[in-house]
Amino acid sequence: MALLALLLVTAIWGVTFVQVKDAVEIYPLFAFLAVRFMIASAALAPFAAGRIRCLDRRGLTAGAGLGGLLALGYALQTAGLSRTTVSSTGFITGLCVVLTPVTAFVLFRDRISAPAWLGVSLATVGLAMLTGIDAGSAAGDALVLGGAGAYALQIVLMERYAPDYDPVALTLVEMIAACLGFTTIAAARGELTLPHGWTVWGALLVTGVFASALAFLIQTWAQRHTSATRTALAFAAEPVFAGFFGYLLAGDRLGALGWGGCAVILAGIVISEPAAARTVSSALRRGRG
């Protein structure tokens, strides 16, 4: 159930990709992110009113740190994207799937199972096939890699804190911290202006409520029941869903190599989860019978 919930999150991110792309063409990115996470905070606040008191100082610090890592990841990724290629950005960001188990091992000596490592390897190959990896600049790639590292650390730390605190309260603090981070960046860049037009507001409402409040609440809940490595593997499916919904909604075409990369990523996710692998194996056996 946790894996399916995380895949639902990546599907939400994938289906909103087209909306966000259209919106940030006419409204500054960091201002968009600031308002998006402000809406997410407002959406969660009524449900967290009676729960926020359960967070002690450690919980408040954890939520603020997790939100800060989200903001840092977005900021570094965006700064890197302006200096390198889109495909290089997509692939390096996807390396979060590799950085997550490595970070978990370095910080907490977590042992990663052989199926999980196999899944990580397959997902990395699939990402390479899907994005193409055109050569980018060293400076831009380094910034994007820093963003992927921030995402990986957020996932690893979420595994540590999610079981100890109410998911709604912890996620609300995370959303508020991310909002403050993005607002600070947008203000420093002189981008804070009032959104206008349905293209922008529609994308803000959908991403704020569903792709942020609901999605990160699901992540917090799911990481009470599954590992950071499997969470990163589920998130590696985001470009798969983005490609699928881009095909349906915007007429994008991936080509045979791109669709093959999608299949390899999904295979890596299934292989990493023993229960899912057993289900697929059982289904195949029934089919042959």
C-alpha positions as CSV (number, residue, x, y, z in Angstrom):
1,M,0.0,0.0,0.0
2,A,2.8,2.4,0.8
3,L,4.5,1.8,-2.6
4,L,1.1,2.3,-4.4
5,A,0.5,5.5,-2.5
6,L,3.9,6.8,-3.5
7,L,3.3,5.9,-7.1
8,L,0.0,7.9,-6.8
9,V,2.1,10.9,-5.8
10,T,4.4,10.6,-8.8
11,A,1.3,10.2,-11.0
12,I,-0.1,13.5,-9.5
13,W,3.3,15.2,-10.2
14,G,3.3,13.8,-13.7
15,V,-0.2,14.9,-14.6
16,T,0.5,18.5,-13.4
17,F,3.7,18.8,-15.3
18,V,2.0,20.3,-18.4
19,Q,0.1,22.8,-16.2
20,V,3.2,23.9,-14.3
21,K,5.1,24.3,-17.6
22,D,2.5,26.6,-19.0
23,A,2.1,28.6,-15.8
24,V,5.8,29.3,-15.3
25,E,6.2,30.6,-18.8
26,I,4.1,33.6,-17.8
27,Y,4.7,33.8,-14.0
28,P,8.1,33.7,-12.2
29,L,9.0,30.2,-11.0
30,F,10.0,31.0,-7.4
31,A,7.0,33.2,-6.9
32,F,4.9,30.4,-8.3
33,L,6.5,28.0,-5.8
34,A,6.0,30.4,-2.9
35,V,2.2,30.7,-3.6
36,R,1.9,27.0,-4.3
37,F,3.3,26.1,-0.9
38,M,1.3,28.9,0.7
39,I,-1.9,27.2,-0.7
40,A,-0.6,23.8,0.5
41,S,-0.1,25.2,4.0
42,A,-3.6,26.7,4.0
43,A,-5.1,23.4,2.7
44,L,-3.5,21.4,5.6
45,A,-4.0,24.0,8.4
46,P,-7.7,23.1,9.2
47,F,-6.8,19.4,9.6
48,A,-3.7,20.1,11.7
49,A,-5.3,22.6,14.1
50,G,-5.7,20.1,16.9
51,R,-2.6,18.1,16.1
52,I,0.1,20.6,15.9
53,R,0.5,20.6,19.7
54,C,1.8,17.0,19.5
55,L,5.0,18.2,17.9
56,D,7.8,18.8,20.4
57,R,10.8,20.9,19.6
58,R,12.4,18.0,17.8
59,G,9.3,17.6,15.6
60,L,9.1,21.3,14.8
61,T,12.8,21.3,13.9
62,A,12.4,18.2,11.8
63,G,9.5,19.6,9.8
64,A,11.3,22.9,9.3
65,G,14.4,21.1,8.1
66,L,12.5,18.9,5.7
67,G,10.8,21.9,4.2
68,G,14.1,23.7,3.9
69,L,15.6,20.8,2.1
70,L,12.7,20.8,-0.4
71,A,13.2,24.5,-1.0
72,L,17.0,24.0,-1.4
73,G,16.5,21.2,-3.8
74,Y,14.1,23.2,-6.1
75,A,16.4,26.2,-5.9
76,L,19.6,24.3,-6.9
77,Q,17.8,22.4,-9.6
78,T,16.4,25.6,-11.1
79,A,19.8,27.4,-10.9
80,G,21.5,24.5,-12.5
81,L,18.8,24.2,-15.3
82,S,19.6,27.7,-16.4
83,R,23.2,26.7,-16.9
84,T,23.0,23.2,-18.4
85,T,20.8,21.1,-20.7
86,V,17.3,20.0,-19.9
87,S,18.1,16.3,-20.5
88,S,21.2,16.5,-18.2
89,T,19.1,18.2,-15.5
90,G,16.4,15.4,-15.8
91,F,19.0,12.6,-15.5
92,I,21.0,14.2,-12.7
93,T,17.9,15.0,-10.7
94,G,16.8,11.3,-11.2
95,L,20.1,10.3,-9.6
96,C,18.3,11.0,-6.3
97,V,17.4,7.3,-6.7
98,V,21.1,6.4,-6.3
99,L,22.0,9.1,-3.8
100,T,19.2,8.1,-1.4
101,P,20.5,4.6,-0.4
102,V,24.1,6.0,-0.4
103,T,23.1,8.8,2.0
104,A,21.2,6.4,4.2
105,F,24.2,4.2,4.5
106,V,26.7,7.0,5.1
107,L,24.6,8.7,7.7
108,F,22.9,5.8,9.4
109,R,24.7,2.7,8.2
110,D,21.4,1.4,6.7
111,R,21.8,-1.9,4.8
112,I,20.2,-2.0,1.4
113,S,18.9,-5.3,0.1
114,A,20.1,-6.8,-3.1
115,P,16.7,-6.5,-4.8
116,A,16.6,-2.8,-3.9
117,W,20.1,-2.2,-5.4
118,L,19.1,-4.0,-8.5
119,G,16.0,-1.8,-8.7
120,V,18.1,1.3,-8.2
121,S,20.5,0.2,-11.0
122,L,17.6,-0.5,-13.4
123,A,16.0,2.8,-12.6
124,T,19.2,4.6,-13.3
125,V,19.6,2.9,-16.7
126,G,16.0,3.7,-17.5
127,L,16.5,7.4,-16.6
128,A,19.5,7.5,-18.9
129,M,17.4,6.0,-21.8
130,L,14.5,8.3,-21.1
131,T,16.4,11.6,-20.8
132,G,19.2,11.0,-23.4
133,I,21.8,12.8,-21.2
134,D,23.1,15.5,-23.5
135,A,26.3,16.9,-22.2
136,G,25.8,20.0,-20.1
137,S,28.1,22.5,-18.3
138,A,30.1,21.4,-15.3
139,A,28.8,24.3,-13.1
140,G,25.2,23.7,-14.0
141,D,25.4,19.9,-13.6
142,A,27.1,20.4,-10.1
143,L,24.2,22.7,-9.0
144,V,21.6,20.1,-10.2
145,L,23.5,17.3,-8.4
146,G,23.4,19.4,-5.2
147,G,19.6,19.6,-5.7
148,A,19.4,15.9,-6.1
149,G,21.4,15.5,-2.9
150,A,19.0,17.7,-1.1
151,Y,16.0,15.7,-2.3
152,A,17.8,12.5,-1.2
153,L,18.5,13.8,2.2
154,Q,14.9,14.9,2.6
155,I,13.7,11.4,1.8
156,V,16.3,9.8,4.2
157,L,15.4,12.1,7.1
158,M,11.7,11.7,6.5
159,E,12.1,7.9,7.1
160,R,13.6,8.8,10.5
161,Y,11.0,11.3,11.6
162,A,7.7,10.2,10.0
163,P,7.1,7.3,12.4
164,D,7.4,9.5,15.5
165,Y,5.0,12.3,14.7
166,D,1.5,12.9,13.4
167,P,1.8,13.0,9.6
168,V,-0.6,16.0,9.1
169,A,1.2,18.1,11.7
170,L,4.7,17.3,10.4
171,T,3.7,17.9,6.8
172,L,2.1,21.3,7.7
173,V,5.3,22.5,9.3
174,E,7.2,21.2,6.2
175,M,5.0,23.1,3.8
176,I,5.2,26.3,5.9
177,A,9.0,26.1,5.9
178,A,9.2,25.5,2.2
179,C,6.8,28.4,1.6
180,L,9.0,30.7,3.7
181,G,12.1,29.5,1.8
182,F,10.6,30.1,-1.7
183,T,9.2,33.5,-0.6
184,T,12.6,34.6,0.6
185,I,14.2,33.5,-2.7
186,A,11.4,35.2,-4.8
187,A,11.6,38.4,-2.8
188,A,15.4,38.5,-3.2
189,R,15.0,38.1,-7.0
190,G,12.3,40.8,-7.1
191,E,9.7,38.3,-8.4
192,L,6.9,38.6,-5.8
193,T,3.9,39.8,-7.8
194,L,0.2,38.9,-7.6
195,P,-0.7,35.9,-9.8
196,H,-3.2,36.6,-12.5
197,G,-5.1,34.6,-15.1
198,W,-6.7,31.2,-15.0
199,T,-3.6,29.5,-16.4
200,V,-1.5,30.5,-13.4
201,W,-4.3,30.2,-10.8
202,G,-5.5,26.9,-12.1
203,A,-2.0,25.5,-11.9
204,L,-1.5,27.0,-8.4
205,L,-4.6,25.5,-7.0
206,V,-4.1,22.0,-8.4
207,T,-0.4,21.9,-7.5
208,G,-1.0,23.5,-4.1
209,V,-3.8,21.2,-3.0
210,F,-3.0,18.0,-4.8
211,A,0.7,18.0,-5.9
212,S,1.9,19.6,-2.6
213,A,-0.5,19.2,0.4
214,L,-1.8,15.8,-0.5
215,A,1.3,14.5,-2.2
216,F,3.7,15.3,0.6
217,L,1.2,14.2,3.2
218,I,1.1,10.8,1.4
219,Q,4.9,10.7,1.4
220,T,5.0,11.4,5.2
221,W,2.4,8.6,5.8
222,A,4.0,6.2,3.4
223,Q,7.5,6.6,4.9
224,R,6.1,5.3,8.2
225,H,5.8,2.0,6.4
226,T,8.5,1.8,3.7
227,S,12.2,2.6,3.3
228,A,13.8,5.7,1.9
229,T,15.3,3.7,-0.9
230,R,11.9,2.4,-2.1
231,T,10.5,5.9,-1.8
232,A,13.2,7.2,-4.1
233,L,12.5,4.4,-6.5
234,A,8.8,5.3,-6.6
235,F,9.7,8.9,-7.2
236,A,11.9,7.8,-10.1
237,A,8.7,7.1,-11.9
238,E,7.8,10.8,-12.1
239,P,9.3,11.2,-15.6
240,V,7.4,8.1,-16.7
241,F,4.1,9.7,-15.7
242,A,5.2,13.0,-17.1
243,G,5.9,11.4,-20.5
244,F,2.6,9.5,-20.4
245,F,0.5,12.5,-19.6
246,G,2.5,14.7,-21.9
247,Y,1.7,12.2,-24.7
248,L,-2.0,12.3,-23.8
249,L,-2.4,16.0,-23.0
250,A,0.2,17.9,-25.0
251,G,1.1,15.6,-27.9
252,D,4.6,14.9,-26.7
253,R,6.5,12.0,-28.3
254,L,9.1,10.0,-26.5
255,G,10.2,7.6,-29.2
256,A,11.1,3.9,-28.8
257,L,14.2,4.6,-26.6
258,G,12.1,6.9,-24.2
259,W,9.3,4.4,-23.8
260,G,11.9,1.6,-23.3
261,G,13.4,3.7,-20.5
262,C,10.0,4.1,-18.9
263,A,9.6,0.3,-19.0
264,V,13.0,-0.2,-17.4
265,I,12.3,2.3,-14.6
266,L,9.0,0.5,-13.8
267,A,10.7,-2.9,-13.8
268,G,13.3,-1.5,-11.3
269,I,10.5,-0.4,-9.0
270,V,8.7,-3.8,-9.2
271,I,11.9,-5.8,-8.6
272,S,12.9,-3.6,-5.6
273,E,9.6,-4.5,-3.8
274,P,9.5,-8.2,-3.0
275,A,5.7,-8.3,-2.5
276,A,5.2,-6.6,-5.9
277,A,7.7,-8.9,-7.6
278,R,5.9,-12.0,-6.1
279,T,2.5,-10.6,-7.3
280,V,3.8,-10.1,-10.9
281,S,5.5,-13.5,-10.8
282,S,2.3,-15.2,-9.6
283,A,0.3,-13.4,-12.3
284,L,2.7,-14.6,-15.0
285,R,2.5,-18.2,-13.8
286,R,-1.3,-18.0,-13.9
287,G,-1.1,-16.6,-17.4
288,R,1.1,-19.4,-18.6
289,G,-1.3,-21.9,-17.0
